Amino acid sequence: MRYMYAQLLQGLKHGEETILVTTCGAGSIAHTLHSGDAASGWTNKRGSEDSLYIEKNGPQTMIVERFLPKSRMFIFGGGHIAVPLAHIASMLGFDVVVYDDRPAFADKERFPDASEVICESFKNAAAFVDIRPSDYVVIVTRGHKHDEDCLKTILSGKFPYYAGMIGSRRRVSIVRRQMKDEGFDPELVDRLHSPIGLAIGAVTPEEIVISILAEVVKERRMKFSWDDGGSAMARSGASCADMELLEWLALADDETGALVTVISTDGSTPREAGAKMVVKSGGDAIGGIGGGCAEADVTRDARDIIKNGGFVFKTVDMTDSADENGMVCGGKMTVLIERIERASAKLGASGI
């Protein structure tokens, strides 16, 4: 199974959508991975807004999860707005790329939260960035000419899910008309968020950043469906903890552990279906399914699975503990706990 998570991790890093199908029954568990057109086939077959779904056929249970790559945000312009924008966007789970044509501004030390900082001409941006339909683009350069160069780049290729450009209403109106006159698709031009951000009366760079990211979050939350959403991990953009979890599953060849996946929920629960946690053989955990007594109980079962192999479905009822401790979450969740073998281990009873 480790090689499968290695493929999944590699695909996510290259922007590929992937479907993971886990089939449990008759004391065995098996996994298959589907990407590209095959992943789209699973999406179309389901035709549902669920991000994780379960199908049962007699004693057999099939769990289908969709993984999407971490959301990317391209920030064109490395000025005073870009610094807090990159920092907070990273906190929100975006993989941030900053682009500027000035070495003093396109500086990794200036943007420690960015995964990449590019110093090249705005006019030639198409040669250095590969915009995907799932990306977010924010244009905040130091001048209208550079803004227009960046806008032409995204209008000439695959248009991102979100594109915003800073500027006054008058200036933006002129640019929109100019782009249409130059032959760019009017529908794409009209999809541009400009003036950028929600109207909150922002004045300072930090307030402008809050305005921009409030609009970005609003647009991102509108994507939450099977067609545009993903698993709990993909919905918010894989967090550092999620990526650490996937990397352990893919790369920690010398250690056995247990993988816990929330497959269904009922009522108010701390995590949604698709949330994952790894329990290592030494007892440490990566990720989480909500904490508290419920997580401790699942961890004990995970240690048994690590020792004895196989898998188990477990229903966790948090109603009583929520009442006792004054917690808001008090629903039920069903989790799948399965053993993750060392890469060198032979296939055991789990059939992985």
DAZIMO-V239118 format. One record per pair of residues at least 4 apart in sequence whose ideal C-beta (glycine too) atoms are under 7 Angstrom apart, sorted by the first residue. I is the first residue (numbers start at 0). J is the second residue. If there is no record, write none. Layout:
((I	J) (I	J))
This chain:
((0	4) (0	30) (0	339) (0	351) (1	5) (1	248) (1	249) (1	252) (1	342) (2	6) (3	7) (3	30) (3	32) (4	8) (4	245) (4	248) (4	249) (5	9) (5	249) (6	10) (6	32) (7	11) (7	17) (7	19) (7	32) (7	66) (7	245) (8	12) (8	245) (8	246) (8	249) (9	13) (10	15) (10	17) (10	34) (11	15) (11	66) (11	68) (11	69) (14	68) (14	131) (15	34) (15	35) (15	68) (16	34) (16	38) (16	65) (16	67) (17	32) (17	33) (17	34) (17	38) (17	66) (18	33) (18	38) (18	41) (18	63) (18	65) (19	30) (19	32) (19	64) (19	66) (20	30) (20	31) (20	33) (20	61) (20	63) (21	28) (21	30) (21	62) (22	29) (22	59) (22	61) (23	28) (23	60) (23	310) (24	58) (24	59) (24	60) (25	58) (26	348) (27	349) (27	350) (28	310) (28	337) (28	349) (28	350) (28	351) (29	350) (30	351) (33	37) (33	38) (33	41) (34	38) (36	40) (38	42) (39	43) (40	44) (41	45) (41	63) (42	65) (42	225) (42	226) (45	52) (45	225) (47	52) (47	225) (48	224) (48	225) (49	225) (50	65) (50	225) (50	228) (50	229) (50	230) (50	231) (50	234) (50	272) (50	273) (51	62) (51	63) (51	64) (51	230) (51	262) (51	272) (51	273) (52	63) (53	60) (53	61) (53	62) (53	262) (53	263) (54	61) (55	60) (62	262) (62	335) (64	230) (64	273) (65	229) (65	230) (65	233) (66	229) (66	230) (66	232) (66	233) (67	229) (67	233) (69	92) (69	94) (69	236) (69	237) (70	92) (70	93) (70	94) (70	133) (70	135) (70	236) (71	93) (71	94) (71	96) (71	134) (71	135) (72	88) (72	93) (72	95) (72	135) (72	137) (73	96) (73	98) (73	128) (73	130) (73	134) (73	136) (74	81) (74	84) (74	85) (74	95) (74	97) (74	98) (74	137) (74	139) (75	98) (75	121) (75	138) (75	139) (75	140) (75	149) (76	81) (76	99) (76	138) (76	139) (76	140) (76	141) (77	81) (77	97) (77	99) (77	101) (77	104) (77	105) (77	109) (78	104) (78	139) (78	141) (79	204) (80	84) (80	139) (80	204) (80	207) (80	208) (81	85) (81	97) (81	139) (82	86) (82	109) (83	87) (83	204) (83	205) (83	208) (84	88) (84	137) (84	208) (84	211) (85	89) (85	95) (85	97) (85	110) (85	112) (85	113) (86	90) (86	112) (87	91) (87	208) (87	212) (88	93) (88	95) (88	212) (89	93) (89	95) (89	112) (91	212) (91	216) (92	235) (92	236) (92	238) (93	135) (93	236) (94	114) (95	112) (95	113) (95	114) (96	113) (96	114) (96	115) (96	117) (97	105) (97	110) (97	113) (97	116) (98	117) (98	124) (98	128) (99	104) (99	105) (99	118) (100	118) (100	119) (100	120) (100	121) (101	105) (102	118) (104	109) (105	116) (105	117) (105	118) (106	116) (107	116) (110	116) (117	127) (119	123) (119	124) (119	127) (121	140) (121	145) (121	148) (121	149) (122	148) (123	127) (124	128) (124	148) (124	149) (124	152) (125	152) (125	155) (125	156) (130	134) (130	136) (130	153) (130	156) (130	157) (130	159) (131	157) (132	157) (132	158) (132	159) (132	160) (133	160) (134	159) (134	160) (135	159) (135	160) (135	161) (135	215) (136	153) (136	159) (136	161) (136	162) (137	163) (137	211) (138	146) (138	149) (138	150) (138	163) (138	164) (138	165) (139	165) (140	145) (140	146) (140	149) (141	145) (142	146) (143	147) (143	170) (144	148) (145	149) (146	150) (146	164) (146	166) (147	151) (147	174) (148	152) (149	153) (150	154) (150	164) (150	174) (150	178) (151	155) (152	156) (153	158) (153	159) (153	162) (154	178) (154	183) (154	187) (154	188) (158	162) (158	187) (158	190) (161	192) (161	215) (161	218) (162	190) (162	191) (162	192) (163	192) (163	193) (163	195) (163	211) (163	214) (164	191) (164	193) (164	195) (165	195) (166	170) (166	171) (166	193) (166	194) (167	171) (167	194) (168	172) (168	194) (169	173) (170	174) (171	175) (171	193) (171	194) (172	176) (173	177) (174	178) (175	179) (175	188) (176	180) (177	181) (178	183) (178	188) (179	183) (179	185) (179	188) (183	187) (183	188) (184	188) (185	189) (186	190) (192	214) (195	211) (196	201) (196	207) (196	210) (196	211) (196	213) (196	214) (197	210) (197	213) (197	214) (199	210) (201	206) (201	207) (201	209) (201	210) (202	206) (203	207) (204	208) (205	209) (206	210) (207	211) (208	212) (209	213) (210	214) (211	215) (212	216) (213	217) (214	218) (215	219) (216	220) (217	221) (222	227) (222	228) (223	228) (223	234) (224	228) (228	234) (229	233) (229	234) (230	234) (230	273) (231	270) (231	271) (231	272) (231	273) (231	274) (232	237) (232	241) (232	273) (232	275) (233	237) (237	241) (237	242) (239	243) (240	244) (240	285) (240	286) (241	245) (241	286) (242	246) (243	247) (243	285) (244	248) (244	275) (244	277) (244	285) (244	286) (245	249) (246	250) (247	251) (247	277) (247	285) (248	258) (248	277) (248	339) (252	341) (252	342) (252	343) (253	341) (254	279) (254	280) (254	341) (255	280) (255	305) (255	338) (255	339) (255	340) (255	341) (256	277) (256	278) (256	279) (256	280) (256	305) (256	339) (257	278) (257	301) (257	304) (257	305) (257	336) (257	337) (257	338) (257	339) (258	275) (258	277) (258	337) (258	339) (259	275) (259	276) (259	278) (259	288) (259	297) (259	301) (259	334) (259	336) (260	275) (260	334) (260	335) (261	270) (261	271) (261	272) (261	273) (261	274) (261	288) (261	332) (261	334) (262	272) (262	333) (262	334) (262	335) (263	272) (263	332) (263	333) (264	268) (264	271) (264	272) (264	330) (264	332) (265	330) (265	331) (266	329) (266	330) (266	331) (267	327) (267	328) (267	329) (267	330) (268	289) (268	317) (268	328) (268	330) (268	332) (269	289) (269	290) (269	328) (270	274) (270	288) (270	289) (274	288) (275	286) (276	284) (276	285) (276	286) (276	287) (276	288) (277	284) (277	285) (277	286) (278	284) (278	298) (278	301) (278	302) (279	283) (280	305) (284	298) (287	294) (288	294) (288	297) (288	334) (289	293) (289	294) (289	328) (290	294) (291	320) (292	296) (292	320) (293	297) (293	315) (293	317) (293	320) (294	298) (295	299) (296	300) (296	315) (297	301) (297	313) (297	315) (297	334) (297	336) (298	302) (300	304) (300	311) (300	313) (300	336) (301	305) (301	336) (302	306) (303	307) (304	309) (304	310) (304	311) (304	336) (304	337) (304	338) (305	338) (308	338) (308	347) (308	348) (308	349) (309	338) (309	348) (309	349) (310	335) (310	336) (310	337) (310	338) (310	349) (311	336) (312	333) (312	335) (313	334) (313	336) (314	331) (314	333) (315	331) (315	332) (315	334) (316	331) (317	321) (317	328) (317	329) (317	330) (317	331) (318	322) (318	329) (319	323) (320	324) (320	326) (321	326) (321	328) (321	329) (322	329) (337	349) (338	349) (340	344) (340	347) (340	351) (346	350) (346	351))
